[in-house]
Amino acid sequence: MKAPGILLLIGGLLVLIVGALIAIGGALVGSIVPGMGALIGVIGGIHVIFGILLILAAMWAEKKKSWAWIGLVVSIIALIFGGGYYIGAILGIIGAALALKGAPKKGK
């Protein structure tokens, strides 16, 4: 795994960890305020899904351009929602951009 994959992997792990922490926080809040806990848990679950997609993109982005695009789109969406304390999303954007630049072209 080269630099783009490593950046995507670190970004994905940060988004995944923060999403898990948000989901756990939602469960704790849910014990106090029932409706609010579910909402926070859903937001945490979405972050976990984004983190998993970024980790998958890290494994395949250097070989398939479509995974680099998926990583870029997911990172931009995660940036809007503060994924991985913004650092994870920014690392994902940089890694996906580098993977797109170095990805093999179709037909080669």
VMD Tcl script that draws the C-alpha trace (Angstrom):
set ca {
  {0.00 0.00 0.00}
  {1.41 3.34 -1.08}
  {0.88 6.84 0.32}
  {-2.63 7.42 -1.10}
  {-3.87 4.16 0.40}
  {-2.26 4.89 3.75}
  {-3.82 8.37 3.90}
  {-7.23 6.94 3.03}
  {-6.76 4.20 5.63}
  {-5.82 6.63 8.41}
  {-8.70 8.92 7.44}
  {-11.12 5.99 7.39}
  {-9.96 4.75 10.78}
  {-10.39 8.21 12.29}
  {-13.90 8.56 10.85}
  {-14.77 5.03 12.03}
  {-13.49 5.60 15.58}
  {-15.24 8.96 15.91}
  {-18.45 7.43 14.54}
  {-18.28 4.63 17.11}
  {-17.74 7.18 19.88}
  {-20.71 9.22 18.66}
  {-22.88 6.08 18.60}
  {-21.80 5.16 22.14}
  {-22.52 8.73 23.24}
  {-25.95 8.43 21.66}
  {-26.63 5.30 23.67}
  {-25.62 7.09 26.86}
  {-27.73 10.13 26.03}
  {-30.60 7.81 25.11}
  {-30.76 6.59 28.66}
  {-31.45 10.16 29.78}
  {-33.35 11.67 26.82}
  {-34.93 8.83 24.78}
  {-35.60 10.62 21.46}
  {-32.28 12.43 21.31}
  {-30.23 9.28 21.89}
  {-31.67 7.60 18.80}
  {-30.85 10.59 16.60}
  {-27.26 10.75 17.86}
  {-26.94 6.98 17.41}
  {-28.05 7.22 13.78}
  {-25.53 9.98 13.11}
  {-22.81 7.82 14.68}
  {-23.91 4.86 12.56}
  {-23.64 6.93 9.38}
  {-20.10 7.92 10.37}
  {-19.24 4.25 10.94}
  {-20.51 3.41 7.44}
  {-18.42 6.27 6.00}
  {-15.36 4.96 7.85}
  {-15.87 1.44 6.49}
  {-16.25 2.79 2.94}
  {-13.05 4.80 3.31}
  {-11.17 1.74 4.57}
  {-12.44 -0.27 1.57}
  {-11.43 2.59 -0.72}
  {-7.95 2.53 0.85}
  {-7.54 -1.12 -0.12}
  {-8.73 -0.71 -3.73}
  {-8.16 2.94 -4.73}
  {-4.71 2.41 -6.23}
  {-5.95 -0.39 -8.49}
  {-9.44 0.78 -9.45}
  {-10.26 4.38 -10.18}
  {-13.90 3.93 -9.14}
  {-12.86 3.24 -5.53}
  {-10.76 6.40 -5.52}
  {-13.88 8.33 -6.62}
  {-15.94 6.64 -3.91}
  {-13.29 7.60 -1.35}
  {-13.32 11.20 -2.57}
  {-17.11 11.55 -2.47}
  {-17.40 9.90 0.96}
  {-14.60 12.09 2.32}
  {-16.28 15.27 1.07}
  {-19.60 14.23 2.63}
  {-17.80 13.29 5.86}
  {-16.08 16.68 5.85}
  {-19.47 18.39 5.82}
  {-20.53 16.37 8.88}
  {-17.20 16.70 10.70}
  {-16.06 13.12 10.12}
  {-12.98 12.12 12.08}
  {-12.74 15.54 13.72}
  {-12.30 16.93 10.17}
  {-8.74 15.54 10.07}
  {-9.96 12.11 8.94}
  {-12.05 13.61 6.14}
  {-9.21 15.88 4.99}
  {-6.77 12.95 4.93}
  {-9.35 10.99 2.95}
  {-9.69 13.79 0.39}
  {-5.91 14.08 -0.02}
  {-5.47 10.31 -0.30}
  {-8.29 9.94 -2.83}
  {-6.94 12.81 -4.93}
  {-3.48 11.24 -4.96}
  {-4.99 7.87 -5.85}
  {-6.93 9.43 -8.73}
  {-3.78 11.08 -10.02}
  {-1.81 7.84 -9.92}
  {-4.58 5.35 -10.78}
  {-4.04 3.33 -13.95}
  {-5.96 4.58 -16.94}
  {-8.58 2.44 -18.63}
  {-7.09 0.11 -21.21}
  {-3.67 -0.24 -19.57}
}
mol new
graphics top color blue
foreach p $ca { graphics top sphere $p radius 0.5 }
foreach p [lrange $ca 0 end-1] q [lrange $ca 1 end] { graphics top cylinder $p $q radius 0.2 }
display resetview
